[in-house]
């Protein structure tokens, strides 16, 4: 029987995290879901504080996401075109309405507000009932080591299109950072902690690296990860290449190894060829595609019947 009284904390980043948030919110009371968002991707671009993962989650829960899962649908790019005409490198494209949101966030942060407070305000203005929390209010940029040296995440992911091989990742300042207000309480009060089908090293490791976060998950009764692999491949993004670069097998077992010691069950897609459960870990087989609101709702309603 479907339960909509579950309290769930979801660790999320990227498009996969945003779609998982939409799916799970459809299966329970939306206000009973707390999304803990990766901020390792945050960077200053065009003089603005950009929070790509938070914004993907916000736009998706508000039904405003662009066709690729990021940005705002129907947005225009006149500001970017004008910057290009002025000789500015506008490779990192922000639509006009997206630019306005980032300008709004930056102004409030410069006035001394916390990222978590600004995020909650934006979510409220967009009619989102689900709680969205940055994993931390501190700056913890993900740094990517490639053959030529260390570069920022956005340099790797956007400017270089995630093409260079990764030698190592560093989450600058994460051990000294504190979880944002409400993050640890959400984990401790949840019935289930869910790790979204996000890129494990790039989207979830930055959250786990924050001081006290891994310990909070270790203490949780049930931590379930949804594998980002369908048919042995990621639905979106460079998850397979990143995992291979960092020495992990591109399989459900490899995903489980990225979260060694944290998981109870794991949800894996039913699509062959790799639907077998990881060794030593209970696996639940399901249709994990959530790329549309309809498939997301189907997954969320099914998920709420499990517990």
C-alpha positions in Angstrom: 0.0 0.0 0.0 1.3 3.4 -0.9 2.4 5.6 2.1 2.4 9.3 1.7 3.4 10.0 5.3 7.0 9.0 4.8 9.7 11.6 5.7 12.5 11.3 3.2 15.9 13.1 2.9 17.3 13.0 -0.7 20.9 13.7 -1.5 20.9 15.1 -5.0 22.8 16.8 -7.7 22.5 17.3 -11.4 19.6 16.4 -13.7 19.3 12.9 -12.2 18.9 14.4 -8.8 16.4 17.0 -9.9 14.3 14.3 -11.6 14.5 12.0 -8.6 13.2 14.9 -6.4 10.3 15.4 -8.7 9.5 11.7 -8.7 9.7 11.1 -5.0 7.7 14.3 -4.2 4.9 12.9 -6.4 4.7 9.7 -4.3 4.5 11.3 -0.8 3.4 14.6 0.6 5.8 17.1 -1.1 6.5 18.9 2.2 7.7 15.6 3.7 10.7 15.5 1.3 13.9 17.4 2.0 16.3 17.7 -0.9 19.9 18.1 0.2 21.6 19.7 -2.9 25.2 19.5 -4.0 27.0 22.9 -4.0 30.4 21.7 -5.2 29.4 22.9 -8.7 28.8 26.5 -7.4 31.1 29.1 -9.0 31.3 32.8 -9.7 30.6 33.4 -13.3 29.9 36.9 -14.9 30.4 38.1 -11.3 27.4 36.1 -10.1 27.0 33.3 -7.6 25.9 30.4 -9.8 24.4 27.3 -8.1 23.6 24.9 -11.0 22.4 21.9 -9.0 20.2 23.9 -6.7 18.7 25.7 -9.7 18.1 22.4 -11.7 16.2 21.1 -8.6 14.2 24.3 -8.2 13.2 24.5 -11.8 12.3 20.9 -12.1 10.1 20.9 -8.9 8.4 24.1 -10.2 7.8 22.6 -13.7 10.0 25.2 -15.3 13.0 23.1 -16.3 14.4 23.3 -19.9 14.2 20.4 -22.3 17.7 19.1 -21.4 16.8 19.2 -17.6 18.7 22.4 -16.8 17.9 26.0 -17.3 14.4 27.4 -17.8 12.1 26.3 -20.6 11.3 29.0 -23.1 14.1 31.2 -21.9 15.8 33.7 -24.2 19.5 34.5 -24.5 19.6 38.2 -25.4 22.0 39.0 -22.5 24.4 36.3 -23.6 24.3 37.5 -27.2 25.0 41.1 -26.0 27.9 39.9 -23.9 29.3 38.0 -26.9 29.1 41.2 -29.0 31.1 43.0 -26.3 33.9 40.4 -26.6 33.0 38.4 -23.4 33.4 34.6 -23.5 29.8 33.5 -23.1 30.4 29.7 -23.4 28.7 29.3 -20.0 25.1 30.1 -21.3 22.5 31.5 -18.9 19.1 32.4 -20.2 17.7 35.8 -19.4 15.3 34.6 -16.7 17.9 32.2 -15.3 20.3 35.2 -15.3 17.8 37.2 -13.3 17.5 34.4 -10.6 21.3 34.3 -10.3 21.5 38.0 -10.0 18.8 38.0 -7.3 20.7 35.3 -5.4 24.0 37.1 -5.7 22.6 40.4 -4.4 21.0 38.8 -1.4 24.2 36.8 -0.6 26.2 40.1 -0.7 23.8 41.6 1.7 24.8 38.9 4.2 22.0 36.3 3.8 22.8 32.6 3.8 22.5 30.5 0.7 19.9 28.2 2.5 17.7 31.2 3.3 17.8 32.6 -0.2 17.1 29.1 -1.6 14.1 28.7 0.6 12.8 32.1 -0.4 13.1 31.3 -4.1 11.4 28.0 -3.7 8.5 29.6 -1.9 8.1 32.3 -4.6 7.9 29.5 -7.2 5.3 27.6 -5.2 7.5 24.6 -4.2 6.3 22.8 -1.1 9.4 20.5 -0.9 12.2 21.7 1.3 15.4 22.4 -0.7 18.6 22.8 1.3 22.1 23.4 0.1 24.3 20.8 1.7 26.3 23.6 3.2 26.3 27.4 3.2 30.1 27.4 3.0 32.0 27.5 -0.3 33.3 23.9 -1.1 34.2 24.0 -4.8 34.9 20.7 -6.5 38.4 20.8 -8.0 39.2 18.4 -10.8 42.7 17.1 -11.4 43.5 16.4 -15.0 46.8 15.7 -16.9 47.7 19.4 -17.1 46.9 20.2 -13.5 43.9 21.2 -11.3 40.9 23.0 -12.8 37.5 24.1 -11.5 34.5 21.9 -12.0 32.8 24.3 -14.5 36.0 24.5 -16.5 36.0 20.7 -16.7 32.3 20.2 -17.2 31.2 23.2 -19.3 34.2 24.7 -21.0 35.9 21.4 -21.7 32.7 19.4 -22.1 33.8 16.8 -19.5 36.3 15.4 -22.0 39.6 15.3 -20.1 40.4 12.2 -18.1 40.1 12.8 -14.3 43.1 11.8 -12.2 41.6 12.9 -8.8 38.9 15.1 -7.2 39.3 17.5 -4.3 36.5 19.2 -2.5 38.1 22.3 -1.3 37.3 23.2 2.3 34.7 20.5 2.7 36.1 19.0 5.9 36.0 22.4 7.6 32.5 23.2 6.2 29.4 22.7 8.3 26.1 21.3 7.0 23.5 24.0 6.4 20.9 24.5 9.1 18.3 21.8 8.9 20.4 19.3 6.9 21.5 17.0 9.7 18.0 17.3 11.4 16.4 16.2 8.1 18.6 13.1 7.9 18.1 12.2 11.6 14.3 12.6 11.4 13.8 10.9 8.1 12.3 7.4 7.7 14.6 6.9 4.7 17.6 8.6 3.3 17.8 8.3 -0.5 20.9 8.9 -2.7 19.6 10.1 -6.0 20.7 8.6 -9.4 23.2 11.3 -9.7 26.9 11.0 -10.8 28.4 9.5 -7.6 31.8 11.2 -7.6 30.8 14.5 -9.1 27.4 15.1 -7.4 27.2 13.0 -4.3 30.8 12.8 -3.0 30.9 16.6 -2.5 28.0 16.3 -0.1 29.5 13.3 1.7 32.8 15.2 2.1 31.3 18.0 4.2 32.2 17.7 7.9 29.8 15.3 9.7 27.7 14.2 6.7 29.2 10.7 6.2 28.8 10.1 9.9 25.1 11.2 9.8 24.4 8.7 7.0 26.3 5.9 8.7 23.9 6.5 11.7 20.8 6.5 9.6 18.7 3.3 9.7 18.0 3.0 6.0 20.0 4.6 3.2 19.0 3.5 -0.2 20.8 4.5 -3.4 19.1 4.6 -6.8 21.7 3.5 -9.4 22.2 6.0 -12.2 22.8 3.2 -14.7 20.1 1.9 -17.1 21.2 -0.9 -19.4 24.7 -0.6 -18.1 25.0 3.1 -19.1 24.2 6.4 -17.5 21.0 8.1 -18.6 22.8 11.4 -18.9 26.3 12.8 -18.4 29.8 11.4 -18.0 29.2 9.1 -15.1 30.7 6.0 -16.8 33.8 7.9 -17.9 34.3 9.5 -14.5 33.8 6.2 -12.6 36.3 4.4 -15.0 38.8 7.3 -14.5 38.6 6.9 -10.7 39.0 3.1 -10.7 35.3 2.0 -10.3 33.6 -0.6 -12.5 30.7 0.9 -14.5 28.0 -1.3 -13.0 25.5 -1.3 -10.2 28.2 -2.9 -8.0 30.6 -0.1 -9.0 28.0 2.5 -8.0 27.6 0.6 -4.6 31.4 0.7 -4.2 31.3 4.5 -4.5 29.1 4.5 -1.3 30.8 1.7 0.5 29.6 1.1 4.1 26.6 3.5 3.7 23.9 1.6 1.9 21.1 -0.7 3.1 19.2 -1.7 -0.1 19.9 -0.4 -3.6 17.4 0.2 -6.4 18.6 -0.9 -9.8 17.0 -0.7 -13.2 15.3 -3.8 -14.6 16.7 -3.1 -18.1 19.3 -5.7 -19.2 22.1 -6.4 -19.5 23.1 -5.5 -15.9 20.2 -6.0 -13.6 21.9 -8.3 -11.1 22.2 -7.0 -7.6 25.6 -5.9 -6.3 27.3 -8.7 -4.3 26.4 -8.6 -0.6 23.8 -5.9 -1.0 20.1 -6.2 -1.2 18.9 -4.9 -4.5 15.4 -3.9 -5.5 14.7 -4.1 -9.3 12.5 -1.5 -10.8 12.0 0.8 -13.8 14.1 3.7 -12.7 13.6 6.0 -15.7 12.3 9.3 -14.5 13.0 11.5 -17.5 9.4 12.8 -17.8 6.9 13.9 -15.2 4.8 10.8 -16.0 7.5 8.3 -15.6 8.7 10.1 -12.5 5.2 10.0 -10.9 5.0 6.2 -11.6 8.4 5.7 -9.9 7.5 7.9 -6.9 4.1 6.2 -6.3 5.8 2.8 -6.6 8.6 3.9 -4.3 6.1 4.9 -1.6 4.7 1.4 -1.5 8.0 -0.2 -0.5 8.3 1.0 3.1 
